Amino acid sequence: MKKLKLSLITLGIFLPSVVFAEYLSGTGGIIKGIGNNIIGPLIPIVFALALLFFFWGVAQYIRTSGDAKQEGRMIMVWGVVALFVMSSIWGLVKFIGSDFLGIKESDNTTIKIPNIQK
């Protein structure tokens, strides 16, 4: 039963890459397919979870008093820290990709990997 669950989860994760087979042309295509189909949708979900965590702390802070109020404050602080770290990393990745590597979001060109010629 465990193997069946694991195989169904694996199939569910990689099925979009198989359906959109044009992404599977070589190693770069597989990485691009995983990035577009798996990691891309996860980023807004993680941001939404961090925001929900922050608002949960706000609600707990407003609703309670005493020690639980301090716990709500800590939840709010960690929610803000999580949102700051995620948005900073996202901004750095976009900055490095666009300014240093010349990659634009709508740019479908491949990056030439430097190699040593003999």
C-alpha positions as CSV (number, residue, x, y, z in Angstrom):
1,M,0.0,0.0,0.0
2,K,2.9,2.4,0.8
3,K,4.5,1.7,-2.6
4,L,1.2,2.4,-4.3
5,K,0.9,5.7,-2.5
6,L,4.5,6.7,-3.3
7,S,4.1,5.8,-6.9
8,L,0.9,7.8,-7.3
9,I,2.4,10.8,-5.6
10,T,5.5,10.5,-7.9
11,L,3.3,10.2,-10.9
12,G,1.2,13.2,-9.9
13,I,4.3,15.3,-9.5
14,F,6.0,14.3,-12.7
15,L,2.9,13.9,-14.9
16,P,2.9,17.5,-16.1
17,S,6.5,17.1,-17.3
18,V,5.5,14.1,-19.3
19,V,2.4,15.7,-20.8
20,F,4.3,18.8,-21.8
21,A,7.0,16.7,-23.5
22,E,8.6,19.6,-25.3
23,Y,10.3,20.5,-22.0
24,L,12.0,17.1,-21.9
25,S,14.5,17.7,-24.6
26,G,17.8,17.2,-22.7
27,T,18.8,17.8,-19.2
28,G,18.1,21.6,-19.4
29,G,14.6,20.8,-20.5
30,I,14.0,18.5,-17.5
31,I,15.3,21.2,-15.1
32,K,13.1,23.8,-16.8
33,G,10.1,21.5,-16.7
34,I,10.6,20.9,-13.0
35,G,11.1,24.6,-12.3
36,N,8.0,25.6,-14.2
37,N,5.7,22.8,-13.1
38,I,6.7,22.1,-9.5
39,I,8.7,24.9,-8.0
40,G,6.9,27.8,-9.7
41,P,3.5,27.0,-8.2
42,L,5.1,26.3,-4.7
43,I,6.4,29.9,-4.3
44,P,3.1,31.7,-4.0
45,I,1.8,28.9,-1.7
46,V,4.8,29.3,0.6
47,F,4.3,33.1,0.6
48,A,0.6,32.6,1.4
49,L,1.4,30.2,4.3
50,A,3.8,32.8,5.8
51,L,1.2,35.5,5.5
52,L,-1.4,33.2,7.1
53,F,1.1,32.4,9.9
54,F,1.5,36.2,10.5
55,F,-2.2,36.8,10.6
56,W,-2.7,33.8,12.9
57,G,-0.3,35.5,15.3
58,V,-2.2,38.8,15.0
59,A,-5.5,37.0,15.8
60,Q,-3.9,35.2,18.8
61,Y,-2.4,38.5,20.0
62,I,-5.7,40.3,19.9
63,R,-7.8,37.4,21.3
64,T,-5.7,36.5,24.3
65,S,-3.9,38.1,27.2
66,G,-0.9,37.3,29.4
67,D,1.6,34.7,28.3
68,A,-0.5,33.8,25.2
69,K,-0.2,37.4,24.1
70,Q,3.5,37.1,24.2
71,E,3.3,33.9,22.1
72,G,1.1,35.7,19.5
73,R,3.7,38.5,19.4
74,M,6.5,35.9,18.7
75,I,4.4,34.3,15.9
76,M,3.9,37.7,14.3
77,V,7.6,38.4,14.5
78,W,8.6,35.1,12.9
79,G,5.9,35.6,10.3
80,V,7.4,39.0,9.4
81,V,10.9,37.5,9.4
82,A,9.8,34.7,7.1
83,L,8.1,37.1,4.6
84,F,11.2,39.4,4.7
85,V,13.6,36.5,4.0
86,M,11.5,35.0,1.2
87,S,11.0,38.3,-0.5
88,S,14.7,39.3,-0.1
89,I,15.8,36.0,-1.6
90,W,13.2,36.3,-4.4
91,G,14.4,39.9,-5.2
92,L,18.1,38.8,-5.2
93,V,17.4,36.0,-7.5
94,K,15.5,38.3,-9.9
95,F,18.2,41.0,-9.6
96,I,21.1,38.6,-10.3
97,G,19.2,36.9,-13.1
98,S,18.3,40.1,-14.9
99,D,21.2,42.4,-14.3
100,F,24.2,40.0,-14.2
101,L,23.1,37.2,-16.4
102,G,20.7,39.1,-18.7
103,I,17.8,36.8,-18.2
104,K,14.3,38.2,-18.5
105,E,11.1,36.5,-17.5
106,S,9.8,36.3,-21.0
107,D,13.3,35.4,-22.4
108,N,13.3,31.9,-23.7
109,T,16.9,31.8,-24.8
110,T,19.4,29.4,-23.3
111,I,22.4,30.4,-21.3
112,K,25.8,29.5,-22.9
113,I,27.9,27.6,-20.4
114,P,31.5,28.5,-20.6
115,N,33.9,25.6,-21.3
116,I,37.6,25.2,-21.7
117,Q,38.8,24.6,-25.3
118,K,41.8,22.4,-25.8
